[in-house]
């Protein structure tokens, strides 16, 4: 039975669904809505990916529980970001128009006074971010005494973002007999602990993972060394005249570097990272949605909750560390029936990562080459033609300078004028690609074979990946493209850099140890003296300190620096 046309739904909600064009429920909606309507006293954990219709899955049953005549908060929805709060608010507002239920969003970075007034006027459903909800609870401007149901949306993301303590405090402030509906894309240990600590009589629901990546998204991988990826990204952007997309980077520092290099090439780009205050974050997202710029570089955490329906591209500047991140990333394109393109950059050694993504996401990624110069030229020729056509407009008002220039032009021959025009157009439209040479970008030159080193400092010594990268940029004069990998473990950090930068980098690190903590540096090699990514069967050369010379034999001889 189609639950949307079922007599079990309130006529007011059915009317709104019909007006909005919702005729057929998604899989998770078809599973969850009847379960919650039939079991109002049970908690629930539903597992489903982003974009599967989770908002209506919990939103429709939630509206059936709220009593419009009671002017207290009866339902609370907690979401990780302001953008997701507003997205949920707009969805619930649209389907509740005929119910007389008052719904209010609350989030940080905005004046709290107006939110307090809106809550006091009788809000029955509150949708908010953890931090701002805690603020209201501490101010006693939000009472949960009449709360019937509490929804945790994208709960795994909230835990990843460090909101566990806030969530625990909110759940503790709620009545003991409230219901908890928890929605997450994954079931990690933190989710299991949350269920064990706060939930009882838990029903479970799960949408099938088959087809979790949209068929509307064409998925590709492109082999390119890190040092060439900005140029490669520029090529893909230039080959798509209507490019409108997000470039995902692993760190906020890399996101900023990529943005700056793209801007230097003449692109309209901006960056989004976790350290931004809310007003600035709002401004960047608003500018991106308004298409004031068409390129946004961002980290996974910073991009949480961004809802832009018509992205043409998603580019993964490097492979995401987890499958869920890949699915979340590319799910931002190929929406509303439009086709999208997702491109993931890899090195030759990372092809196995692509195979893993294909297997777990039940999808296929095709290899795509970096667009050649000819493709870029052909793509840009339309803009050149438009520029020339616009100059011929008969009603265009000509300046005094134009008249003087025309007199000068008249003194040259036709061929001289053509050559000068061609040179000017080349400089205006093609100057960034004239000196590029990416013909062999898919395979690094022998001078730039990545070498892996490690030293005995890590998380337990207080270091993060961003701190290590910043140290290497400053000390070794490296740029983001040079750092193929930075992996920080408990007591060790692994770094992959080009061979031709290795000696200078090691010398600089020895001269200026990170945080002035003396440490030894090792070169990771396999038994044939080649770089080895696998952590098993490692042989290491050590830079600095005393050496046991008797062990340096055959192909495992240690190289002195």
C-alpha positions as CSV (number, residue, x, y, z in Angstrom):
1,X,0.0,0.0,0.0
2,X,1.2,3.5,-0.8
3,X,1.5,5.1,2.7
4,X,1.0,8.6,1.2
5,X,-2.5,7.8,0.1
6,X,-3.3,5.6,3.1
7,X,-6.2,6.6,5.3
8,X,-3.9,6.2,8.2
9,X,-2.4,9.7,7.5
10,X,-4.2,12.8,8.7
11,X,-6.2,14.4,5.9
12,X,-4.4,17.7,6.4
13,X,-1.0,16.1,5.8
14,X,-2.3,14.1,2.8
15,X,-3.5,17.3,1.3
16,X,-0.1,19.0,1.8
17,X,1.7,16.0,0.3
18,X,-0.5,16.0,-2.8
19,X,0.0,19.8,-3.2
20,X,3.8,19.3,-3.0
21,X,3.7,16.5,-5.6
22,X,4.7,13.7,-3.3
23,X,2.9,10.6,-4.7
24,X,5.2,7.7,-4.0
25,X,7.3,7.2,-0.8
26,X,10.9,6.3,-0.8
27,X,12.1,3.0,0.6
28,X,13.0,4.3,4.0
29,X,9.7,6.3,4.2
30,X,7.7,3.1,3.3
31,X,9.5,1.2,6.1
32,X,9.7,3.8,8.8
33,X,6.4,5.7,8.7
34,X,4.1,2.7,9.4
35,X,6.5,1.4,12.1
36,X,6.4,4.8,14.0
37,X,2.6,5.2,13.5
38,X,2.0,1.6,14.8
39,X,4.5,1.8,17.7
40,X,4.2,5.3,19.3
41,X,5.8,4.1,22.6
42,X,8.9,2.5,21.0
43,X,12.3,4.1,20.3
44,X,13.7,3.6,16.8
45,X,17.1,3.5,15.1
46,X,16.8,3.9,11.3
47,X,19.9,3.5,9.1
48,X,19.8,5.3,5.7
49,X,22.1,7.3,3.5
50,X,21.7,11.1,2.8
51,X,19.2,11.8,0.1
52,X,16.9,8.8,0.8
53,X,14.0,10.9,2.2
54,X,14.7,10.6,5.9
55,X,13.2,14.0,6.7
56,X,9.6,12.9,5.7
57,X,10.2,9.5,7.2
58,X,10.4,10.9,10.7
59,X,8.6,14.2,9.9
60,X,5.2,12.7,9.0
61,X,4.9,10.5,12.2
62,X,6.2,13.4,14.3
63,X,3.4,15.6,13.1
64,X,0.8,12.9,14.0
65,X,2.0,12.9,17.6
66,X,2.0,16.7,18.2
67,X,-1.3,18.1,19.5
68,X,-1.9,21.6,18.1
69,X,-4.1,22.7,21.1
70,X,-1.1,22.2,23.5
71,X,1.2,25.2,23.3
72,X,4.3,23.6,24.6
73,X,7.3,22.0,22.9
74,X,6.2,18.4,22.1
75,X,8.9,17.4,19.6
76,X,12.6,18.2,19.3
77,X,14.7,17.5,16.2
78,X,18.5,17.8,16.6
79,X,20.7,18.2,13.5
80,X,24.5,18.9,13.2
81,X,24.5,22.1,11.1
82,X,22.5,25.2,10.6
83,X,22.0,24.3,6.9
84,X,20.5,21.0,7.8
85,X,18.3,22.6,10.5
86,X,16.8,25.0,7.9
87,X,16.4,22.2,5.4
88,X,14.4,20.1,7.9
89,X,12.4,23.2,9.0
90,X,11.4,24.0,5.4
91,X,10.3,20.4,4.7
92,X,8.2,20.1,7.9
93,X,6.8,23.6,7.5
94,X,5.6,22.7,4.0
95,X,3.8,19.5,5.0
96,X,2.3,21.0,8.2
97,X,0.6,24.0,6.6
98,X,-2.9,22.6,7.2
99,X,-2.2,21.4,10.8
100,X,-1.9,24.6,12.8
101,X,1.3,23.2,14.3
102,X,4.0,25.9,15.0
103,X,7.6,24.9,14.0
104,X,10.6,27.0,14.9
105,X,14.3,26.6,13.9
106,X,17.1,27.5,16.4
107,X,20.8,27.6,15.6
108,X,24.0,29.4,16.6
109,X,25.5,32.4,14.9
110,X,22.2,34.3,14.9
111,X,20.6,36.7,17.5
112,X,19.1,34.6,20.3
113,X,16.5,37.2,21.3
114,X,14.2,36.5,18.3
115,X,14.5,32.8,18.8
116,X,13.4,33.2,22.5
117,X,10.4,35.2,21.4
118,X,9.4,32.6,18.8
119,X,9.7,29.7,21.3
120,X,7.6,31.7,23.9
121,X,4.8,32.3,21.4
122,X,3.9,28.6,21.5
123,X,6.3,26.6,19.4
124,X,5.4,22.9,19.4
125,X,8.2,21.6,17.3
126,X,11.8,22.8,17.7
127,X,14.5,22.0,15.2
128,X,18.0,23.0,16.3
129,X,21.7,22.5,16.5
130,X,23.2,21.0,19.7
131,X,25.1,24.0,20.9
132,X,22.2,26.5,20.5
133,X,19.8,24.1,22.2
134,X,22.1,23.7,25.2
135,X,22.3,27.5,25.3
136,X,18.5,27.8,25.5
137,X,18.3,25.0,28.1
138,X,20.9,26.8,30.3
139,X,19.0,30.1,29.9
140,X,15.8,28.3,30.7
141,X,14.2,29.8,27.6
142,X,13.4,26.2,26.4
143,X,11.4,23.8,28.4
144,X,11.2,20.1,27.5
145,X,8.7,19.1,30.2
146,X,6.0,18.3,27.6
147,X,8.4,16.6,25.2
148,X,7.0,13.4,23.5
149,X,9.6,12.6,20.9
150,X,13.2,13.6,20.3
151,X,14.8,13.0,16.8
152,X,18.5,12.7,16.3
153,X,19.1,13.3,12.6
154,X,22.6,12.5,11.1
155,X,23.5,11.3,14.5
156,X,26.8,9.7,13.3
157,X,27.9,13.1,11.9
158,X,27.0,14.9,15.1
159,X,29.3,12.4,17.0
160,X,32.1,13.0,14.4
161,X,31.8,16.7,15.0
162,X,32.2,16.4,18.7
163,X,28.7,16.9,19.9
164,X,28.4,13.8,22.1
165,X,28.5,15.7,25.4
166,X,25.8,18.2,24.2
167,X,23.6,15.3,23.0
168,X,24.0,13.5,26.3
169,X,23.0,16.7,28.2
170,X,20.0,17.3,26.0
171,X,18.8,13.7,26.4
172,X,19.3,13.9,30.1
173,X,17.2,17.1,30.2
174,X,14.2,15.4,28.5
175,X,11.5,13.5,30.3
176,X,12.2,9.8,31.0
177,X,9.1,8.7,29.0
178,X,9.9,10.5,25.8
179,X,10.6,8.5,22.6
180,X,14.0,8.8,20.7
181,X,14.1,8.3,16.9
182,X,17.7,8.1,15.8
183,X,18.7,8.3,12.2
184,X,22.3,7.6,10.9
185,X,24.0,6.5,7.8
186,X,26.4,4.2,9.7
187,X,26.4,2.1,12.9
188,X,29.7,3.0,14.5
189,X,30.6,2.3,18.1
190,X,29.5,5.8,19.1
191,X,26.0,5.1,17.8
192,X,25.8,1.8,19.6
193,X,26.8,3.5,22.8
194,X,24.2,6.2,22.3
195,X,21.5,3.5,21.8
196,X,22.7,1.6,24.9
197,X,22.8,4.6,27.1
198,X,19.6,6.4,26.3
199,X,17.2,4.2,24.3
200,X,14.9,1.2,25.1
201,X,12.5,-1.0,23.2
202,X,14.4,-0.1,20.1
203,X,12.9,-0.8,16.7
204,X,15.3,-1.0,13.8
205,X,14.9,-0.1,10.1
206,X,17.4,0.0,7.3
207,X,17.2,1.0,3.7
208,X,19.0,-1.2,1.3
209,X,22.4,0.0,0.3
210,X,22.0,-1.1,-3.4
211,X,22.1,2.0,-5.5
212,X,23.1,4.3,-2.7
213,X,24.9,6.4,-5.3
214,X,22.5,8.0,-7.7
215,X,22.3,6.7,-11.3
216,X,22.2,10.3,-12.3
217,X,25.8,10.7,-11.3
218,X,28.5,9.7,-13.7
219,X,31.5,8.6,-11.6
220,X,35.1,8.7,-12.7
221,X,38.6,8.5,-11.3
222,X,41.6,10.3,-12.7
223,X,45.2,9.3,-12.2
224,X,47.2,12.4,-11.3
225,X,50.1,13.1,-8.9
226,X,49.2,15.6,-6.1
227,X,51.6,18.2,-7.5
228,X,49.5,18.4,-10.7
229,X,46.1,18.3,-9.3
230,X,45.4,22.0,-9.3
231,X,46.3,22.1,-13.0
232,X,44.2,19.0,-13.7
233,X,41.3,20.5,-11.7
234,X,41.6,23.7,-13.8
235,X,41.4,21.6,-17.0
236,X,38.2,19.9,-15.9
237,X,36.7,23.2,-14.9
238,X,37.7,24.9,-18.2
239,X,36.3,21.9,-20.3
240,X,32.9,22.4,-18.7
241,X,31.5,25.8,-19.5
242,X,28.7,25.5,-17.0
243,X,30.8,24.1,-14.2
244,X,29.2,24.6,-10.8
245,X,30.7,22.4,-8.1
246,X,32.4,21.6,-4.9
247,X,36.0,20.5,-4.6
248,X,36.5,18.3,-1.5
249,X,39.9,18.5,0.3
250,X,41.1,16.5,3.3
251,X,42.2,19.5,5.3
252,X,41.2,23.1,5.7
253,X,44.7,24.3,4.8
254,X,44.6,22.4,1.5
255,X,41.1,23.7,0.8
256,X,42.5,27.2,1.2
257,X,45.5,26.6,-1.0
258,X,43.4,25.1,-3.8
259,X,41.1,28.1,-3.7
260,X,43.9,30.6,-3.8
261,X,45.6,28.8,-6.8
262,X,42.3,28.7,-8.7
263,X,41.6,32.4,-8.0
264,X,45.1,33.2,-9.3
265,X,44.1,31.4,-12.5
266,X,41.1,33.7,-12.9
267,X,38.4,31.4,-11.5
268,X,35.6,32.6,-9.2
269,X,36.1,30.4,-6.1
270,X,35.7,30.5,-2.4
271,X,36.5,28.2,0.5
272,X,34.5,26.8,3.5
273,X,36.2,25.4,6.6
274,X,35.3,24.6,10.2
275,X,37.0,27.6,11.8
276,X,34.7,30.1,10.1
277,X,32.2,32.0,12.4
278,X,28.6,31.5,11.6
279,X,27.9,34.9,9.8
280,X,30.9,34.4,7.5
281,X,29.9,30.8,6.8
282,X,26.4,32.0,6.0
283,X,27.8,34.6,3.6
284,X,29.9,32.0,1.8
285,X,27.1,29.5,1.4
286,X,24.7,32.3,0.3
287,X,27.2,33.5,-2.3
288,X,27.6,29.9,-3.6
289,X,23.9,29.4,-3.8
290,X,23.4,32.7,-5.6
291,X,26.3,31.7,-8.0
292,X,28.3,34.8,-7.1
293,X,31.1,32.2,-7.5
294,X,30.9,28.8,-9.1
295,X,33.6,26.9,-7.3
296,X,33.6,26.0,-3.6
297,X,36.6,24.2,-1.9
298,X,35.6,22.5,1.4
299,X,36.4,19.8,3.9
300,X,33.8,17.1,4.7
301,X,32.9,18.6,8.0
302,X,32.6,22.1,6.7
303,X,30.3,21.0,3.9
304,X,27.8,19.2,6.2
305,X,24.3,20.3,5.5
306,X,24.9,22.3,2.4
307,X,21.9,21.8,0.2
308,X,22.4,23.0,-3.4
309,X,20.3,21.2,-5.9
310,X,21.9,21.9,-9.2
311,X,25.6,21.2,-8.8
312,X,27.2,20.0,-12.1
313,X,30.4,18.5,-10.5
314,X,31.9,17.1,-7.4
315,X,35.7,16.8,-7.4
316,X,37.5,14.7,-4.8
317,X,40.9,16.3,-4.6
318,X,42.0,13.0,-3.0
319,X,40.3,9.8,-2.1
320,X,38.0,10.2,1.0
321,X,39.1,8.1,4.0
322,X,35.7,6.5,4.4
323,X,33.1,5.2,2.0
324,X,30.4,7.2,3.8
325,X,32.3,10.4,3.0
326,X,32.4,9.4,-0.7
327,X,28.6,8.8,-0.8
328,X,27.9,12.1,1.1
329,X,30.1,14.0,-1.3
330,X,28.9,12.8,-4.6
331,X,25.3,12.8,-3.4
332,X,25.4,16.6,-3.8
333,X,25.2,16.4,-7.6
334,X,22.9,14.5,-9.9
335,X,19.8,15.8,-8.1
336,X,16.3,16.8,-9.3
337,X,16.6,14.7,-12.4
338,X,19.7,16.4,-13.5
339,X,22.9,14.6,-14.5
340,X,26.0,15.2,-12.4
341,X,29.7,14.3,-12.7
342,X,31.9,13.1,-9.8
343,X,35.7,12.9,-10.4
344,X,38.1,11.4,-7.8
345,X,41.9,12.0,-8.2
346,X,44.2,9.1,-7.3
347,X,47.8,8.1,-7.7
348,X,48.7,4.8,-9.4
349,X,49.2,3.3,-6.0
350,X,45.6,4.2,-4.9
351,X,43.7,2.3,-7.6
352,X,42.9,-0.3,-4.9
353,X,40.9,2.5,-3.1
354,X,38.8,2.9,-6.2
355,X,38.1,-0.9,-6.2
356,X,37.1,-0.7,-2.6
357,X,34.6,2.2,-3.3
358,X,33.2,0.3,-6.2
359,X,32.7,-2.9,-4.2
360,X,31.2,-1.3,-1.1
361,X,29.0,1.2,-2.9
362,X,28.0,-1.3,-5.6
363,X,28.9,1.2,-8.4
364,X,31.4,1.6,-11.2
365,X,34.0,4.3,-11.6
366,X,35.5,4.8,-15.1
367,X,38.9,6.1,-15.7
368,X,38.9,9.6,-17.3
369,X,42.0,11.3,-18.7
370,X,42.8,14.9,-17.9
371,X,41.3,17.0,-20.7
372,X,43.9,17.8,-23.4
373,X,44.7,21.3,-24.5
374,X,42.6,20.8,-27.7
375,X,39.5,20.2,-25.6
376,X,40.1,23.3,-23.5
377,X,40.7,25.4,-26.7
378,X,37.5,24.2,-28.3
379,X,35.6,24.9,-25.1
380,X,36.9,28.4,-24.8
381,X,36.4,29.3,-28.5
382,X,32.7,29.9,-27.8
383,X,33.6,32.6,-25.3
384,X,36.1,34.1,-27.7
385,X,33.4,34.2,-30.4
386,X,30.9,35.8,-28.0
387,X,33.5,38.5,-27.0
388,X,34.0,39.4,-30.6
389,X,30.3,39.4,-31.4
390,X,29.6,41.8,-28.5
391,X,32.1,44.3,-29.8
392,X,30.1,44.5,-33.0
393,X,26.9,45.7,-31.3
394,X,25.6,48.7,-33.3
395,X,24.1,50.6,-30.4
396,X,27.2,50.2,-28.2
397,X,28.3,53.7,-27.0
398,X,32.0,54.2,-28.0
399,X,34.3,56.2,-25.7
400,X,36.8,58.8,-26.8
401,X,39.6,56.3,-26.1
402,X,38.0,53.9,-28.5
403,X,38.0,56.4,-31.3
404,X,41.7,57.2,-30.7
405,X,42.6,53.5,-30.7
406,X,40.6,53.0,-33.9
407,X,42.7,55.7,-35.6
408,X,45.9,53.9,-34.5
409,X,44.6,50.5,-35.7
410,X,43.8,52.1,-39.1
411,X,47.5,52.8,-39.6
412,X,48.4,49.1,-39.6
413,X,47.9,46.5,-42.3
414,X,45.1,44.0,-42.1
415,X,47.5,41.1,-41.3
416,X,49.2,43.1,-38.6
417,X,45.8,43.9,-37.0
418,X,44.7,40.2,-37.2
419,X,47.9,39.1,-35.6
420,X,47.6,41.6,-32.8
421,X,44.0,40.7,-32.2
422,X,44.8,37.0,-32.0
423,X,47.7,37.7,-29.5
424,X,45.3,39.8,-27.4
425,X,42.6,37.1,-27.4
426,X,45.2,34.4,-26.6
427,X,46.4,36.4,-23.6
428,X,42.8,37.1,-22.4
429,X,41.4,33.6,-22.7
430,X,44.3,31.1,-22.9
431,X,47.3,32.5,-21.0
432,X,46.9,30.1,-18.1
433,X,47.2,27.0,-20.3
434,X,49.9,28.1,-22.8
435,X,52.8,26.9,-20.6
436,X,51.1,23.8,-19.1
437,X,52.5,20.4,-19.9
438,X,50.3,17.7,-18.5
439,X,50.9,15.2,-21.3
440,X,52.5,12.7,-18.9
441,X,50.6,13.6,-15.8
442,X,49.3,10.1,-15.2
443,X,52.7,8.8,-14.3
444,X,55.2,10.7,-12.1
445,X,58.6,11.2,-13.4
446,X,61.5,9.2,-11.9
447,X,62.7,12.3,-10.1
448,X,59.3,12.6,-8.3
449,X,58.6,9.0,-7.2
450,X,57.0,9.4,-3.9
451,X,59.2,8.5,-0.9
452,X,57.7,7.7,2.5
453,X,59.3,8.7,5.8
454,X,58.2,8.5,9.4
455,X,59.1,9.7,12.8
456,X,58.2,8.7,16.3
457,X,55.7,11.4,17.2
458,X,51.9,11.3,16.9
459,X,48.5,11.9,18.5
460,X,49.7,11.0,21.9
461,X,52.3,13.7,21.7
462,X,49.6,16.3,20.9
463,X,50.1,16.5,17.1
464,X,47.3,16.6,14.5
465,X,47.6,16.3,10.7
466,X,47.0,20.0,10.3
467,X,49.9,20.8,12.7
468,X,52.2,18.4,10.9
469,X,51.3,19.8,7.5
470,X,51.8,23.4,8.7
471,X,55.2,22.4,10.1
472,X,56.3,20.9,6.8
473,X,55.1,23.9,4.8
474,X,57.1,26.2,7.0
475,X,60.2,24.2,7.7
476,X,60.7,22.3,4.4
477,X,59.2,24.9,2.1
478,X,56.8,22.3,0.8
479,X,53.5,23.1,-0.9
480,X,50.3,21.0,-0.6
481,X,51.0,19.3,-3.9
482,X,54.3,18.0,-2.5
483,X,52.6,16.2,0.4
484,X,51.2,13.0,-1.1
485,X,50.2,11.7,2.3
486,X,50.3,12.7,6.0
487,X,49.1,10.0,8.4
488,X,49.3,10.6,12.1
489,X,49.0,7.6,14.3
490,X,49.3,7.3,18.1
491,X,53.1,7.5,18.3
492,X,54.2,7.7,14.7
493,X,53.6,10.0,11.7
494,X,54.1,8.9,8.1
495,X,54.8,11.4,5.3
496,X,55.0,10.8,1.6
497,X,57.0,13.4,-0.5
498,X,58.7,13.5,-3.9
499,X,62.2,11.9,-4.0
500,X,63.8,15.0,-5.4
501,X,62.6,16.9,-2.2
502,X,63.6,14.2,0.2
503,X,67.1,15.2,1.3
504,X,66.4,18.9,1.7
505,X,63.3,18.1,3.7
506,X,65.0,15.7,6.0
507,X,67.9,18.1,6.6
508,X,65.4,20.9,7.4
509,X,63.5,18.6,9.8
510,X,66.7,17.6,11.6
511,X,67.8,21.2,11.9
512,X,64.4,22.4,13.2
513,X,62.5,19.5,14.9
514,X,58.8,20.0,15.3
515,X,58.0,21.7,18.6
516,X,61.7,21.5,19.3
517,X,61.3,17.8,20.3
518,X,64.3,15.7,19.1
519,X,63.2,12.7,17.0
520,X,64.7,10.3,14.5
521,X,63.5,10.1,11.0
522,X,63.2,6.9,9.0
523,X,62.8,6.1,5.3
524,X,60.2,3.4,4.7
525,X,61.4,0.8,2.1
526,X,60.5,-2.7,1.0
527,X,63.1,-5.4,0.5
528,X,64.0,-4.0,-2.9
529,X,64.6,-0.5,-1.7
530,X,61.4,0.9,-3.3
531,X,58.7,2.9,-1.4
532,X,56.1,0.6,0.1
533,X,52.7,1.7,1.2
534,X,51.8,-1.5,3.0
535,X,52.6,-1.5,6.7
536,X,53.7,-5.1,6.7
537,X,57.3,-6.3,6.1
538,X,58.8,-2.9,6.4
539,X,62.5,-2.1,6.4
540,X,63.5,1.4,7.5
541,X,66.4,3.6,6.9
542,X,67.1,6.0,9.8
543,X,68.1,9.6,9.5
544,X,70.0,11.0,12.5
545,X,71.4,9.2,15.6
546,X,73.8,6.2,15.8
547,X,73.6,3.5,13.1
548,X,74.3,-0.2,13.3
549,X,76.6,-0.4,10.3
550,X,76.8,-4.2,10.3
551,X,73.1,-4.5,9.2
552,X,73.6,-2.5,6.0
553,X,73.9,-5.2,3.4
554,X,72.7,-6.0,-0.2
555,X,69.7,-4.1,-1.4
556,X,68.6,-3.1,2.1
557,X,71.8,-0.9,2.6
558,X,70.9,2.2,4.5
559,X,71.4,5.5,2.7
560,X,73.3,8.1,4.7
561,X,72.1,11.7,4.7
